[in-house]
Amino acid sequence: MKKNVLVTGGASFIGSHLVDKLVSLEASVTIADDLSTGKMDNLKQSQDKIKFIKTDLEYNSKAEARNIFKDNEVVFHLAADHGGRGYITTHPADVCSSFAVDHHVLEACSDTNVGKVIFSSSACVYPTDLQKDVGSDYKLKESDSDTSNLGSYLSADIEYGWAKLMSEVQMNSFQKQFGLKGCPVRFVTAYGPRENETHAIIALIYKAVEKMDPYEIWGNGQQERDFTYVEDIVDGTILCAEKISDMTPVNLGTGRRYKMVDVAKMIFKILNWEPKNLKFDESKPTGAVSRSLDNARAKKLLGWEPKYDLEQGLQKTIEWYLKTHKIEGSINEKALLENNPN
Ligand SMILES: NC(=O)c1ccc[n+]([C@@H]2O[C@H](COP(=O)([O-])OP(=O)(O)OC[C@H]3O[C@@H](n4cnc5c(N)ncnc54)[C@H](O)[C@@H]3O)[C@@H](O)[C@H]2O)c1
């Protein structure tokens, strides 16, 4: 990937890992981020080899946006007002800023003849009625949300999912009208170093590291997710940029699913600690009951396979958390709900 690339939201959790990988592949990387939740600290590994532009993609002018986007062969668009389930449920209006951000980004890509735009979409673009049974073995297929057929049934998971779905619709319309190339990549429950505590895995690690007892799990603990390690997400995203131009959406997920309560137990085992009591808080937001992605298309079109299983990914994530987290002996509830708690 020896190309000029722009990563919007490049100071984020996933964005910064993508930047590190692109730098290692000798890409010339520019980052556009407003640092609303992204951190320069996430970019430490690559800071001498990148160009950083602090800009708000919701409100910057057309001229400013054109200046940032011009001369890039690939744009990886990750910037979003985003967080884990607690955040997206309690900030529905904030999350809708993506309607504006994504439109501005697609317009800037189109105006400046960017070669391709690769968009961080989500498993939240799928209908939740396909995800309502505990123990289901149904894997969501790209055709379950077919944005190329606007006459088909489309439904999504709360405002965040609808915003991603509408951005996929916008991508298709920019392709139809202006010939824009690229694709949406549907990530599912990414986790790894640099993620914040609004996301389930980091929240579960946080509570265990702080030895919370009774140890609180949101919901009844039976909700199931397809946890995908950040390096696998990054590899698949780069492969999309290399191989897909025609806006075909691609799922990136492992196809396996785990119950939250079992993930908590895996974390206790790695930390060699366990609470005397578990407490299930059913008043907290939990999202879809059972979610996992079919990854046959990613295998076929990209030759992609996830390299990390959950055990390996948790080991690496916990190692990072123990190195960077300052133990306080209590839980800051705000950190579980706000993507920028300070
Ligand atoms: N983390 C996941 O599990 C997951 C799953 C599916 C999809 N995604 C998507 O992947 C992308 C990256 O996820 P993440 O978890 O790394 O996100 P994040 O919340 O860590 O980062 C979002 C980034 O966008 C920047 N940003 C927000 N609004 C901006 C604006 N108006 N202008 C410029 N920059 C702005 C923030 O500063 C931050 O760096 C997001 O689009 C997210 O919706 C993430």
The ligand as an SDF file (V2000), in Angstrom:
LIG
                    3D

 44 48  0  0  0  0  0  0  0  0999 V2000
  -15.3520   -0.1520   17.9950 N   0  0  0  0  0  0  0  0  0  0  0  0
  -16.2090   -0.9740   17.4010 C   0  0  0  0  0  0  0  0  0  0  0  0
  -16.5020   -2.0580   17.9080 O   0  0  0  0  0  0  0  0  0  0  0  0
  -16.8540   -0.6000   16.0810 C   0  0  0  0  0  0  0  0  0  0  0  0
  -17.7760   -1.5020   15.5120 C   0  0  0  0  0  0  0  0  0  0  0  0
  -18.3780   -1.1360   14.3140 C   0  0  0  0  0  0  0  0  0  0  0  0
  -18.0540    0.0540   13.6790 C   0  0  0  0  0  0  0  0  0  0  0  0
  -17.1600    0.8940   14.2660 N   0  0  0  0  0  0  0  0  0  0  0  0
  -16.8530    2.1650   13.5890 C   0  0  0  0  0  0  0  0  0  0  0  0
  -15.4530    2.2400   13.3620 O   0  0  0  0  0  0  0  0  0  0  0  0
  -15.0090    3.5930   13.4750 C   0  0  0  0  0  0  0  0  0  0  0  0
  -13.8920    3.6780   14.4780 C   0  0  0  0  0  0  0  0  0  0  0  0
  -14.3330    3.1270   15.6910 O   0  0  0  0  0  0  0  0  0  0  0  0
  -13.5570    3.3800   17.0630 P   0  0  0  0  0  0  0  0  0  0  0  0
  -14.1640    2.4860   18.0790 O   0  0  0  0  0  0  0  0  0  0  0  0
  -12.1100    3.3490   16.8090 O   0  0  0  0  0  0  0  0  0  0  0  0
  -14.0810    4.8530   17.3010 O   0  0  0  0  0  0  0  0  0  0  0  0
  -13.7130    5.9870   18.3460 P   0  0  0  0  0  0  0  0  0  0  0  0
  -14.9750    6.3970   18.9890 O   0  0  0  0  0  0  0  0  0  0  0  0
  -12.5410    5.5230   19.1750 O   0  0  0  0  0  0  0  0  0  0  0  0
  -13.1860    7.1350   17.4040 O   0  0  0  0  0  0  0  0  0  0  0  0
  -13.8840    7.9970   16.5810 C   0  0  0  0  0  0  0  0  0  0  0  0
  -12.8450    9.0250   16.0870 C   0  0  0  0  0  0  0  0  0  0  0  0
  -13.4920    9.9980   15.2830 O   0  0  0  0  0  0  0  0  0  0  0  0
  -13.0630   11.2980   15.7110 C   0  0  0  0  0  0  0  0  0  0  0  0
  -14.1630   12.2140   15.3970 N   0  0  0  0  0  0  0  0  0  0  0  0
  -15.4280   12.1840   15.9190 C   0  0  0  0  0  0  0  0  0  0  0  0
  -16.1660   13.1590   15.3670 N   0  0  0  0  0  0  0  0  0  0  0  0
  -15.3640   13.8200   14.4810 C   0  0  0  0  0  0  0  0  0  0  0  0
  -15.5530   14.9410   13.6150 C   0  0  0  0  0  0  0  0  0  0  0  0
  -16.7330   15.5990   13.5350 N   0  0  0  0  0  0  0  0  0  0  0  0
  -14.5080   15.3670   12.8510 N   0  0  0  0  0  0  0  0  0  0  0  0
  -13.3150   14.7240   12.9260 C   0  0  0  0  0  0  0  0  0  0  0  0
  -13.0670   13.6610   13.7290 N   0  0  0  0  0  0  0  0  0  0  0  0
  -14.0870   13.2200   14.4840 C   0  0  0  0  0  0  0  0  0  0  0  0
  -12.7810   11.1480   17.2000 C   0  0  0  0  0  0  0  0  0  0  0  0
  -11.9260   12.1360   17.7340 O   0  0  0  0  0  0  0  0  0  0  0  0
  -12.1360    9.7500   17.2310 C   0  0  0  0  0  0  0  0  0  0  0  0
  -10.7490    9.8100   16.9680 O   0  0  0  0  0  0  0  0  0  0  0  0
  -16.2450    4.4230   13.8370 C   0  0  0  0  0  0  0  0  0  0  0  0
  -16.7840    4.9660   12.6660 O   0  0  0  0  0  0  0  0  0  0  0  0
  -17.2040    3.3870   14.4180 C   0  0  0  0  0  0  0  0  0  0  0  0
  -18.5420    3.7860   14.2440 O   0  0  0  0  0  0  0  0  0  0  0  0
  -16.5500    0.5850   15.4460 C   0  0  0  0  0  0  0  0  0  0  0  0
  1  2  1  0
  2  3  2  0
  2  4  1  0
  4  5  1  0
  4 44  2  0
  5  6  2  0
  6  7  1  0
  7  8  2  0
  8  9  1  0
  8 44  1  0
  9 10  1  0
  9 42  1  0
 10 11  1  0
 11 12  1  0
 11 40  1  0
 12 13  1  0
 13 14  1  0
 14 15  2  0
 14 16  1  0
 14 17  1  0
 17 18  1  0
 18 19  2  0
 18 20  1  0
 18 21  1  0
 21 22  1  0
 22 23  1  0
 23 24  1  0
 23 38  1  0
 24 25  1  0
 25 26  1  0
 25 36  1  0
 26 27  1  0
 26 35  1  0
 27 28  2  0
 28 29  1  0
 29 30  1  0
 29 35  2  0
 30 31  1  0
 30 32  2  0
 32 33  1  0
 33 34  2  0
 34 35  1  0
 36 37  1  0
 36 38  1  0
 38 39  1  0
 40 41  1  0
 40 42  1  0
 42 43  1  0
M  CHG  2   8   1  16  -1
M  END
$$$$
